[in-house]
């Protein structure tokens, strides 16, 4: 799947919008994915991680690159 958390595997789920008249139309619930620099196998890599994984500490953020002085 294209939009998937690389840590926990969370992905989009499908269901229905249900109107007051009980009409049903398809819709998607997408996870809140953020592109972050994380430490992976000793190096820095950009990954897609959901905010739940970032907040709970499952992702170790990579140190900031050389800042311009």
N, C-alpha and C positions, 0 to 999 in steps of 0.2 A: 504494500500500500504506500501511496505517495506521502501522505501527511500522517506520520506515525512517530510517537515518542521513541527515541532510540534506547531509552533506559527501561521503561516498563511496557512498551508495546501498545500503549493506548492509541486508539484510532477513532475515526468517525463512526457514528452509529446512526441508523435510520429509523424513522417512525412517521407518524402522521401529525399534521396540524389538524385540529378538530375545531370547527367553527361552532358558534352557538346553534346553528341549524343542523349540527351533526354531520356536516360535509367534511370529507377527509381528503387532504392533499399531502403528498410526500414531502418530507423535510429532512435535513441533516443536523445533527449535533456534532460540532467539531471541537476537538480538544484545544485548549489554549497552549499552543506550542510556541516556544521562543528559540531563536537561533543564538546559541551561546558558545563561547570558547571554553572547552572543558579539557582537563588533563586526562588523556587516554594513553595508556601504556607508556607513561613517562613523557609524552609529548603533548603539545596543544593541538586540538582539532575542533573544528566547528561542527556542532551537532544540533539536532532538533530535540529539545527536551520539553516535556510538559511542566507547567508551573508547579504542580504538586511534587514532582521529583526534585525540582530546583529548591523548593521551600523546605522539603524534608531532609535535604542534605545527601541525597543519593548521587548528586552530581558534584564533582570537585572542580571548581572553576580554576582555569589556568591563570598563572600570574600574568600581569600586564606586560606587554612588550615594551621595548625601550622607548621611553617617552622622550619626545623632542624637547630639548632644553630651552 
